[in-house]
Amino acid sequence: MLPGIRGLRLEVGEVRAKFKYDDHKSVEHRTAIADRLTIRGRGLDISTAAQQRRRTGCIGTWEP
C-alpha cells in the first residue's frame, strides 16, 4: 500500500481573518476586553478595540 501514499505541500499566499464580537456578553465584559486590547496594542488591537466600543454603544446592554 505504500505506493498509494502521496504527499502534498501547500504555500499560503494570503490569510483573511474575521474578528467575532461577543454581543451576548455584558457591557462590562466587552469594555474590559476592549481595554485589554488597547493596552496590548499589537497588530489590529487598537482598531478592534475602537470597533468593539462603537458596537457597544450601538447595541447597548445585554439581558439574559
Biopython code that builds the backbone (N, CA, C, O; Angstrom):
import numpy as np
from Bio.PDB.StructureBuilder import StructureBuilder

atoms = [
    (1, "MET", "N", (0.814, -1.194, 0.000)),
    (1, "MET", "CA", (0.000, 0.000, 0.000)),
    (1, "MET", "C", (0.863, 1.266, 0.000)),
    (1, "MET", "O", (0.341, 2.359, -0.221)),
    (2, "LEU", "N", (2.130, 1.145, 0.235)),
    (2, "LEU", "CA", (2.985, 2.322, 0.270)),
    (2, "LEU", "C", (3.021, 3.089, -1.038)),
    (2, "LEU", "O", (3.092, 4.316, -0.975)),
    (3, "PRO", "N", (2.978, 2.487, -2.215)),
    (3, "PRO", "CA", (2.981, 3.260, -3.456)),
    (3, "PRO", "C", (1.761, 4.169, -3.592)),
    (3, "PRO", "O", (1.798, 5.119, -4.374)),
    (4, "GLY", "N", (0.683, 3.906, -2.856)),
    (4, "GLY", "CA", (-0.524, 4.720, -2.938)),
    (4, "GLY", "C", (-0.490, 5.951, -2.037)),
    (4, "GLY", "O", (-1.411, 6.766, -2.089)),
    (5, "ILE", "N", (0.541, 6.108, -1.214)),
    (5, "ILE", "CA", (0.635, 7.252, -0.299)),
    (5, "ILE", "C", (1.286, 8.421, -1.019)),
    (5, "ILE", "O", (2.350, 8.280, -1.621)),
    (6, "ARG", "N", (0.651, 9.549, -0.952)),
    (6, "ARG", "CA", (1.172, 10.739, -1.615)),
    (6, "ARG", "C", (1.337, 11.864, -0.605)),
    (6, "ARG", "O", (0.672, 11.877, 0.431)),
    (7, "GLY", "N", (2.199, 12.780, -0.899)),
    (7, "GLY", "CA", (2.406, 13.960, -0.056)),
    (7, "GLY", "C", (2.033, 15.213, -0.823)),
    (7, "GLY", "O", (2.039, 15.235, -2.054)),
    (8, "LEU", "N", (1.717, 16.226, -0.095)),
    (8, "LEU", "CA", (1.315, 17.487, -0.712)),
    (8, "LEU", "C", (1.853, 18.630, 0.126)),
    (8, "LEU", "O", (1.729, 18.617, 1.351)),
    (9, "ARG", "N", (2.447, 19.612, -0.519)),
    (9, "ARG", "CA", (2.957, 20.781, 0.177)),
    (9, "ARG", "C", (2.209, 22.007, -0.339)),
    (9, "ARG", "O", (2.185, 22.266, -1.543)),
    (10, "LEU", "N", (1.602, 22.757, 0.572)),
    (10, "LEU", "CA", (0.855, 23.957, 0.211)),
    (10, "LEU", "C", (1.588, 25.197, 0.666)),
    (10, "LEU", "O", (2.200, 25.211, 1.734)),
    (11, "GLU", "N", (1.528, 26.229, -0.137)),
    (11, "GLU", "CA", (2.106, 27.509, 0.233)),
    (11, "GLU", "C", (0.956, 28.492, 0.463)),
    (11, "GLU", "O", (0.108, 28.685, -0.407)),
    (12, "VAL", "N", (0.941, 29.108, 1.642)),
    (12, "VAL", "CA", (-0.106, 30.068, 1.985)),
    (12, "VAL", "C", (0.222, 31.396, 1.317)),
    (12, "VAL", "O", (1.285, 31.976, 1.540)),
    (13, "GLY", "N", (-0.712, 31.867, 0.493)),
    (13, "GLY", "CA", (-0.494, 33.123, -0.219)),
    (13, "GLY", "C", (-1.156, 34.317, 0.452)),
    (13, "GLY", "O", (-0.692, 35.449, 0.319)),
    (14, "GLU", "N", (-2.240, 34.061, 1.171)),
    (14, "GLU", "CA", (-2.980, 35.150, 1.799)),
    (14, "GLU", "C", (-3.838, 34.576, 2.929)),
    (14, "GLU", "O", (-4.337, 33.454, 2.843)),
    (15, "VAL", "N", (-3.996, 35.368, 3.980)),
    (15, "VAL", "CA", (-4.834, 34.971, 5.105)),
    (15, "VAL", "C", (-5.832, 36.084, 5.368)),
    (15, "VAL", "O", (-5.459, 37.253, 5.467)),
    (16, "ARG", "N", (-7.101, 35.715, 5.481)),
    (16, "ARG", "CA", (-8.144, 36.675, 5.838)),
    (16, "ARG", "C", (-8.785, 36.200, 7.128)),
    (16, "ARG", "O", (-9.271, 35.073, 7.219)),
    (17, "ALA", "N", (-8.779, 37.066, 8.114)),
    (17, "ALA", "CA", (-9.338, 36.699, 9.417)),
    (17, "ALA", "C", (-10.556, 37.553, 9.717)),
    (17, "ALA", "O", (-10.717, 38.654, 9.190)),
    (18, "LYS", "N", (-11.395, 37.024, 10.563)),
    (18, "LYS", "CA", (-12.595, 37.746, 10.965)),
    (18, "LYS", "C", (-12.640, 37.764, 12.486)),
    (18, "LYS", "O", (-12.446, 36.735, 13.133)),
    (19, "PHE", "N", (-12.893, 38.930, 13.050)),
    (19, "PHE", "CA", (-12.989, 39.063, 14.490)),
    (19, "PHE", "C", (-14.435, 38.829, 14.902)),
    (19, "PHE", "O", (-15.346, 39.442, 14.346)),
    (20, "LYS", "N", (-14.652, 37.951, 15.869)),
    (20, "LYS", "CA", (-16.013, 37.665, 16.335)),
    (20, "LYS", "C", (-16.288, 38.534, 17.554)),
    (20, "LYS", "O", (-15.577, 38.464, 18.556)),
    (21, "TYR", "N", (-17.317, 39.344, 17.455)),
    (21, "TYR", "CA", (-17.713, 40.207, 18.564)),
    (21, "TYR", "C", (-18.728, 39.476, 19.422)),
    (21, "TYR", "O", (-19.731, 38.975, 18.913)),
    (22, "ASP", "N", (-18.472, 39.412, 20.727)),
    (22, "ASP", "CA", (-19.369, 38.718, 21.656)),
    (22, "ASP", "C", (-20.474, 39.648, 22.116)),
    (22, "ASP", "O", (-20.412, 40.206, 23.212)),
    (23, "ASP", "N", (-21.482, 39.813, 21.280)),
    (23, "ASP", "CA", (-22.574, 40.716, 21.606)),
    (23, "ASP", "C", (-23.445, 40.192, 22.739)),
    (23, "ASP", "O", (-24.211, 40.950, 23.335)),
    (24, "HIS", "N", (-23.333, 38.896, 23.042)),
    (24, "HIS", "CA", (-24.137, 38.347, 24.129)),
    (24, "HIS", "C", (-23.466, 38.524, 25.493)),
    (24, "HIS", "O", (-24.055, 38.162, 26.512)),
    (25, "LYS", "N", (-22.265, 39.066, 25.533)),
    (25, "LYS", "CA", (-21.568, 39.335, 26.793)),
    (25, "LYS", "C", (-22.036, 40.669, 27.364)),
    (25, "LYS", "O", (-22.579, 41.513, 26.652)),
    (26, "SER", "N", (-21.814, 40.836, 28.651)),
    (26, "SER", "CA", (-22.231, 42.074, 29.307)),
    (26, "SER", "C", (-21.390, 43.255, 28.817)),
    (26, "SER", "O", (-20.293, 43.079, 28.287)),
    (27, "VAL", "N", (-21.927, 44.455, 29.007)),
    (27, "VAL", "CA", (-21.201, 45.670, 28.608)),
    (27, "VAL", "C", (-19.884, 45.759, 29.370)),
    (27, "VAL", "O", (-18.867, 46.150, 28.798)),
    (28, "GLU", "N", (-19.888, 45.402, 30.647)),
    (28, "GLU", "CA", (-18.660, 45.452, 31.448)),
    (28, "GLU", "C", (-17.596, 44.523, 30.885)),
    (28, "GLU", "O", (-16.419, 44.879, 30.816)),
    (29, "HIS", "N", (-18.018, 43.330, 30.483)),
    (29, "HIS", "CA", (-17.072, 42.364, 29.919)),
    (29, "HIS", "C", (-16.511, 42.876, 28.590)),
    (29, "HIS", "O", (-15.303, 42.817, 28.365)),
    (30, "ARG", "N", (-17.376, 43.373, 27.717)),
    (30, "ARG", "CA", (-16.932, 43.882, 26.413)),
    (30, "ARG", "C", (-16.006, 45.083, 26.577)),
    (30, "ARG", "O", (-15.038, 45.228, 25.830)),
    (31, "THR", "N", (-16.298, 45.944, 27.551)),
    (31, "THR", "CA", (-15.445, 47.104, 27.801)),
    (31, "THR", "C", (-14.080, 46.667, 28.322)),
    (31, "THR", "O", (-13.057, 47.224, 27.926)),
    (32, "ALA", "N", (-14.060, 45.671, 29.209)),
    (32, "ALA", "CA", (-12.793, 45.168, 29.747)),
    (32, "ALA", "C", (-11.935, 44.566, 28.638)),
    (32, "ALA", "O", (-10.721, 44.770, 28.612)),
    (33, "ILE", "N", (-12.553, 43.831, 27.731)),
    (33, "ILE", "CA", (-11.806, 43.248, 26.604)),
    (33, "ILE", "C", (-11.220, 44.354, 25.731)),
    (33, "ILE", "O", (-10.057, 44.277, 25.333)),
    (34, "ALA", "N", (-12.013, 45.382, 25.430)),
    (34, "ALA", "CA", (-11.526, 46.497, 24.617)),
    (34, "ALA", "C", (-10.361, 47.200, 25.313)),
    (34, "ALA", "O", (-9.396, 47.600, 24.662)),
    (35, "ASP", "N", (-10.452, 47.349, 26.626)),
    (35, "ASP", "CA", (-9.358, 47.974, 27.382)),
    (35, "ASP", "C", (-8.083, 47.145, 27.294)),
    (35, "ASP", "O", (-6.996, 47.694, 27.111)),
    (36, "ARG", "N", (-8.209, 45.819, 27.425)),
    (36, "ARG", "CA", (-7.028, 44.947, 27.345)),
    (36, "ARG", "C", (-6.418, 44.948, 25.952)),
    (36, "ARG", "O", (-5.196, 44.896, 25.808)),
    (37, "LEU", "N", (-7.260, 45.006, 24.929)),
    (37, "LEU", "CA", (-6.740, 45.092, 23.556)),
    (37, "LEU", "C", (-5.960, 46.387, 23.365)),
    (37, "LEU", "O", (-4.907, 46.392, 22.727)),
    (38, "THR", "N", (-6.474, 47.483, 23.915)),
    (38, "THR", "CA", (-5.792, 48.776, 23.798)),
    (38, "THR", "C", (-4.436, 48.733, 24.502)),
    (38, "THR", "O", (-3.443, 49.236, 23.977)),
    (39, "ILE", "N", (-4.401, 48.137, 25.673)),
    (39, "ILE", "CA", (-3.144, 48.032, 26.432)),
    (39, "ILE", "C", (-2.147, 47.154, 25.687)),
    (39, "ILE", "O", (-0.964, 47.487, 25.613)),
    (40, "ARG", "N", (-2.614, 46.030, 25.131)),
    (40, "ARG", "CA", (-1.709, 45.123, 24.416)),
    (40, "ARG", "C", (-1.143, 45.782, 23.167)),
    (40, "ARG", "O", (0.061, 45.718, 22.922)),
    (41, "GLY", "N", (-1.999, 46.412, 22.379)),
    (41, "GLY", "CA", (-1.561, 47.233, 21.254)),
    (41, "GLY", "C", (-0.827, 46.538, 20.126)),
    (41, "GLY", "O", (0.012, 47.166, 19.481)),
    (42, "ARG", "N", (-1.103, 45.265, 19.855)),
    (42, "ARG", "CA", (-0.441, 44.560, 18.756)),
    (42, "ARG", "C", (-1.320, 44.521, 17.523)),
    (42, "ARG", "O", (-2.544, 44.472, 17.640)),
    (43, "GLY", "N", (-0.734, 44.542, 16.372)),
    (43, "GLY", "CA", (-1.463, 44.372, 15.117)),
    (43, "GLY", "C", (-2.676, 45.274, 15.000)),
    (43, "GLY", "O", (-2.552, 46.498, 14.986)),
    (44, "LEU", "N", (-3.845, 44.665, 14.917)),
    (44, "LEU", "CA", (-5.090, 45.411, 14.775)),
    (44, "LEU", "C", (-5.821, 45.593, 16.110)),
    (44, "LEU", "O", (-7.019, 45.877, 16.122)),
    (45, "ASP", "N", (-5.116, 45.434, 17.227)),
    (45, "ASP", "CA", (-5.758, 45.520, 18.543)),
    (45, "ASP", "C", (-6.443, 46.867, 18.772)),
    (45, "ASP", "O", (-7.570, 46.910, 19.266)),
    (46, "ILE", "N", (-5.779, 47.960, 18.421)),
    (46, "ILE", "CA", (-6.328, 49.289, 18.692)),
    (46, "ILE", "C", (-7.604, 49.521, 17.880)),
    (46, "ILE", "O", (-8.608, 49.983, 18.421)),
    (47, "SER", "N", (-7.569, 49.208, 16.607)),
    (47, "SER", "CA", (-8.758, 49.408, 15.779)),
    (47, "SER", "C", (-9.883, 48.447, 16.165)),
    (47, "SER", "O", (-11.057, 48.807, 16.080)),
    (48, "THR", "N", (-9.539, 47.232, 16.587)),
    (48, "THR", "CA", (-10.551, 46.277, 17.039)),
    (48, "THR", "C", (-11.208, 46.767, 18.323)),
    (48, "THR", "O", (-12.424, 46.657, 18.479)),
    (49, "ALA", "N", (-10.416, 47.304, 19.240)),
    (49, "ALA", "CA", (-10.965, 47.854, 20.484)),
    (49, "ALA", "C", (-11.898, 49.023, 20.188)),
    (49, "ALA", "O", (-12.956, 49.142, 20.806)),
    (50, "ALA", "N", (-11.520, 49.875, 19.260)),
    (50, "ALA", "CA", (-12.374, 51.012, 18.893)),
    (50, "ALA", "C", (-13.690, 50.523, 18.290)),
    (50, "ALA", "O", (-14.751, 51.073, 18.584)),
    (51, "GLN", "N", (-13.625, 49.503, 17.458)),
    (51, "GLN", "CA", (-14.834, 48.932, 16.860)),
    (51, "GLN", "C", (-15.726, 48.308, 17.930)),
    (51, "GLN", "O", (-16.948, 48.451, 17.889)),
    (52, "GLN", "N", (-15.112, 47.617, 18.883)),
    (52, "GLN", "CA", (-15.891, 46.999, 19.964)),
    (52, "GLN", "C", (-16.591, 48.066, 20.807)),
    (52, "GLN", "O", (-17.744, 47.892, 21.201)),
    (53, "ARG", "N", (-15.898, 49.161, 21.080)),
    (53, "ARG", "CA", (-16.516, 50.256, 21.844)),
    (53, "ARG", "C", (-17.656, 50.899, 21.049)),
    (53, "ARG", "O", (-18.695, 51.238, 21.616)),
    (54, "ARG", "N", (-17.463, 51.065, 19.751)),
    (54, "ARG", "CA", (-18.513, 51.642, 18.917)),
    (54, "ARG", "C", (-19.740, 50.730, 18.898)),
    (54, "ARG", "O", (-20.871, 51.202, 19.011)),
    (55, "ARG", "N", (-19.511, 49.427, 18.755)),
    (55, "ARG", "CA", (-20.617, 48.474, 18.737)),
    (55, "ARG", "C", (-21.344, 48.431, 20.078)),
    (55, "ARG", "O", (-22.565, 48.285, 20.117)),
    (56, "THR", "N", (-20.610, 48.558, 21.165)),
    (56, "THR", "CA", (-21.229, 48.548, 22.487)),
    (56, "THR", "C", (-22.222, 49.697, 22.606)),
    (56, "THR", "O", (-23.304, 49.533, 23.171)),
    (57, "GLY", "N", (-21.855, 50.856, 22.076)),
    (57, "GLY", "CA", (-22.776, 51.998, 22.103)),
    (57, "GLY", "C", (-24.003, 51.791, 21.248)),
    (57, "GLY", "O", (-25.082, 52.283, 21.578)),
    (58, "CYS", "N", (-23.852, 51.064, 20.147)),
    (58, "CYS", "CA", (-24.976, 50.812, 19.236)),
    (58, "CYS", "C", (-25.901, 49.712, 19.762)),
    (58, "CYS", "O", (-27.123, 49.815, 19.657)),
    (59, "ILE", "N", (-25.315, 48.679, 20.318)),
    (59, "ILE", "CA", (-26.087, 47.508, 20.736)),
    (59, "ILE", "C", (-26.701, 47.721, 22.119)),
    (59, "ILE", "O", (-27.838, 47.319, 22.366)),
    (60, "GLY", "N", (-25.960, 48.344, 23.000)),
    (60, "GLY", "CA", (-26.460, 48.566, 24.350)),
    (60, "GLY", "C", (-26.193, 47.382, 25.257)),
    (60, "GLY", "O", (-25.275, 46.598, 25.014)),
    (61, "THR", "N", (-26.985, 47.255, 26.285)),
    (61, "THR", "CA", (-26.755, 46.208, 27.274)),
    (61, "THR", "C", (-27.427, 44.910, 26.854)),
    (61, "THR", "O", (-28.392, 44.898, 26.090)),
    (62, "TRP", "N", (-26.885, 43.823, 27.376)),
    (62, "TRP", "CA", (-27.432, 42.504, 27.081)),
    (62, "TRP", "C", (-28.129, 41.983, 28.321)),
    (62, "TRP", "O", (-27.624, 42.118, 29.435)),
    (63, "GLU", "N", (-29.275, 41.395, 28.121)),
    (63, "GLU", "CA", (-30.006, 40.800, 29.244)),
    (63, "GLU", "C", (-30.358, 39.366, 28.885)),
    (63, "GLU", "O", (-30.850, 39.092, 27.790)),
    (64, "PRO", "N", (-30.098, 38.437, 29.832)),
    (64, "PRO", "CA", (-30.388, 37.032, 29.554)),
    (64, "PRO", "C", (-31.872, 36.743, 29.443)),
    (64, "PRO", "O", (-32.262, 35.599, 29.212)),
]
sb = StructureBuilder()
sb.init_structure("model")
sb.init_model(0)
sb.init_chain("A")
sb.init_seg("    ")
for serial, (resi, resn, name, xyz) in enumerate(atoms, 1):
    if name == "N":
        sb.init_residue(resn, " ", resi, " ")
    sb.init_atom(name, np.array(xyz, "f"), 0.0, 1.0, " ", f" {name:<3s}", serial, name[0])
structure = sb.get_structure()
